[in-house]
Each structure stands twice: as structure tokens, then as C-alpha cells.
Amino acid sequence: MNRIILASSSPRRAALLKQISIPFEIITPDVDETPFPFSEDPAGATEQLALCKAQTVASQLNSPNCIVIGADTVVVVEDRVLGKPDDAAEARIMLQTLNGRSHCVITGFALVETGTDRFITAHEQTTIYMRCLTDEEIDAYITTGEPLDKAGAYGAQGYGGSLIERVEGCFYNVVGLPLAKIVTSLKAFGQVGK
């Protein structure tokens, strides 16, 4: 089996791979995310950025036969893309925007095989229905600090799970990796069984 490298500093993505017993190493990519056209094509942009992350890490490896996984997640509400908030004030604005309505979470991912030109890109989209929140609930959630490093200013796997009324689609996608599609893609490279 090839070495699997996760091109991400996200503890949530690492936890998801551990959850399904995939052995992997972590190498954090140094990638400028600003050129990617999230507002024009959120799904395509997440795939492009995920591929850029995976290719950046793959180019640093001297070893053939490694599979590098890159990923990027965004929240989209009414054609507006929400990334990670810069501060508590921006987190409050994002949460007020999502309050009592549905939105999409899109995770683009890429697998790159070192030593060859093979790669796969894909994405998963999940619809989240946020319950109606009071200003006090939003402020209390922000004081936990959890919203500050999450796309859309909430984490479904933590305290933010209490903000969610309903999920349609892959829950793991909302956390950061669509596990079923990742496993299917790894199988295409001859990984994780047959």
C-alpha cells in the first residue's frame, strides 16, 4: 500500500481519516488561496484549490507511490461564499446570515499520486438547515472560540452541532472530508482494499 499524505493542517480532517483507520502522514501545504474564483464557481474553485494543495505537497516528496489528499471547504448561502471569519465580528455577521435558513457546504478534494501524472478531483455538497437563533445564542457560541477557524463560522462536530436543525447529504462533508467519496477515490488508486 502507498504512503498516504494529508495535505492539510485541519485537525478535523485528520480525525476523520483516523476514524476510518486509514494510516496517513500530515504535510501542511503553503498555498495562496486568493486567486481561486469562489464567488463564480464555488464547487470548481474548491476542487482547484484542493488540487493545488495536493500538488504542492506532492512536489515536495522525493518518494514515488505516495497518494496526497488535498481538500477545501466553503459555505454557500444565496450565491454568497463564506470562508473562515477574520474575527468575532465577522463570525457574528456570518451566523446572522445563516440564522434560520438553509445553506450548502461544499468540500472539494483531490488525490494526487507521486511519480505519475494520475490525479482525481471531485466535490460533495450537503444542505444544512440552521435553526432560528437568538442574538444571545449567537454571542454565547462565539465566546467558545469555535467559529473562528471554520468556514461559515460554525463547526458541526462541536458546539455548533446544536445550531443545526437538519442535514441533507453527507455529514462528514460538513466536517471537512466526504468519507465515502474519499474511500472510493482511494480504491481507484488501489488503496484501502479492493
N, C-alpha and C positions, 0 to 999 in steps of 0.2 A: 504494500500500500504506500502511496506517495505521502510526503510530508504535506500537511495542510496548514496554511498560514492564514490567520485572520488579519486583514489589513484594516484594523480599527482599534481605537482606544476605548470603545464603549464597553463598560462592564456588563451591560445588559446583553449585548451580542455574544460576549464570551460566555455568560451564564447560560444562554440558550444552547450554544454548541455543547457545553458541558452536560446540560440536561439530557441530551440525546446521545451522550457517550462518544462523541467524535473527538479523538485526540488532535490537538492543534497547538500551534505557537502563535504569539501575537507580535506583529511588527506594525507600528503606527506610521501611516503614510504622511508625508509633508506635502499637502496639495492645496493650492489656492482654489477655493470654491466659487469665487466671484464671477468667473466668466460663464458659468452654466446658466442657460435660459429657463430658469424655473417658472417664471410667470407665463412664458409662451407655451411650454410643453413640460409640465411637472414630471410626468412618468418618464419621458425620454431623457430629461435632464438628470433625474436620479440614476438612471441606467448609465448615462455617460460619465457622471461623477464617480459612480461605483467602479466602472471600468478603469477610469483614470487612477483611482486609489489602488486597485489591484495591480495594474500595470506598473505603477510607480514602485510598489514593493517588489514585484516580480523582477524588475530591472536591477534591484539591489542584491538579488540572490545569485550566487555562483553555482548553485546546485540545480541540475535538471530534475524533472519529475516532481516538482512541487505544485500544489494547487493553491492559488492565492484567492481568497474571498474578500471582495470589497462590497460595501453597502452604503446606502444613503437613504434617509427617511425624511419626508416632508408631510405637512398637514395642509390640506386644501379646503377652503371654505368659500363658496361662491366665486370661484376663479381667483381667489387671493391665496397666495402661498405663504404659510407661516413656518419659519425655521425656528431656531432657538432664540429665545429672547435675550437681549443685551443686559437687561436689568429687571428689577422687580416691577418698575413702572410699565415696561413693555410687556412683561408677563401678565400684568393685570388687564391691559388692553386686549391681549390675545384671549385670555379666559373670558372676558366680557363679550368678545366677538363670537366665541364658541357656545356661550351660555344658552341652554335651552334649544339647541338646534343640532342638525346633523352636519358632519364633515367627513372628508375622506383622508385616510392615512395611506400614503404611497411609499413603499420601500422598493427602490431599485437595487439590484445586486448584480455582481459579475464574478465569474470564476475564470481565472487565467492559469494556464499550465505553462510552467517554465520549461525552456528547452524546445518548445514547439510554438506554433502560431495559433494554437487552439484556445478559444475562449467562448464563454456563454454569457449573455446578458438577458435579464428578464426583470419583471417587476410584479408586485402584488398590490392590490388595492382593497382596503377594508373601509366600511362605512361605520362611523361611530355616532351614536346619539347621546349627546350630553344632556344631563338633567338640568332643570332650572335651578340656578344657584343664587343665593343672596350675596350681597356685597360682603357681608361678614364671612361667609363661607369662602369666598374667593380670597379675601385678605388672610384668613387663617391658613389656607392652603399655601399661599405664597410665603408665609413665615416659616414653613417647613423647609424651604430652600429647594425642594424637589423640582419646581418648574424651570429653574434657571439653566439646566443643561438638556432640556427636552424640546424637540420640535413641537410647536403648538402650546408649549408651556404646561404640559402635564405628562405624567407617567402612568400608564395603565396598570403597570405591575406593582405600583406602590400606593401611596395615599391617594393618588389621582384616580385609582380604580373606583373610589366612592363617588366620583363625579360622573361616571358613565352609567347611562340608563340601559343601553343596548349596544351590542356589537354584531354587525353583519359581515361575515367573512372571517379571515384568518386572524385570530387574536395575536398570535406570535408576531405577525407582521407589524402590529401596532407597537410591540415591544422593541422591534428592530430587525428581525430576520424572519421571513416566511419559511418556516422549517420544512414543510412538505416540499416546496419548490427547491429549496437548497439541497435536500437529500436526493431528489430526482436529478438535479443537475450534477451532483457528485457521482451518482451512478452512471451518468453519461460519460464520465471520465474514468469509469472503472473503480470507483471508490464505494465505501460503505455497503459491501455485499453485492449481490447480482440482482 
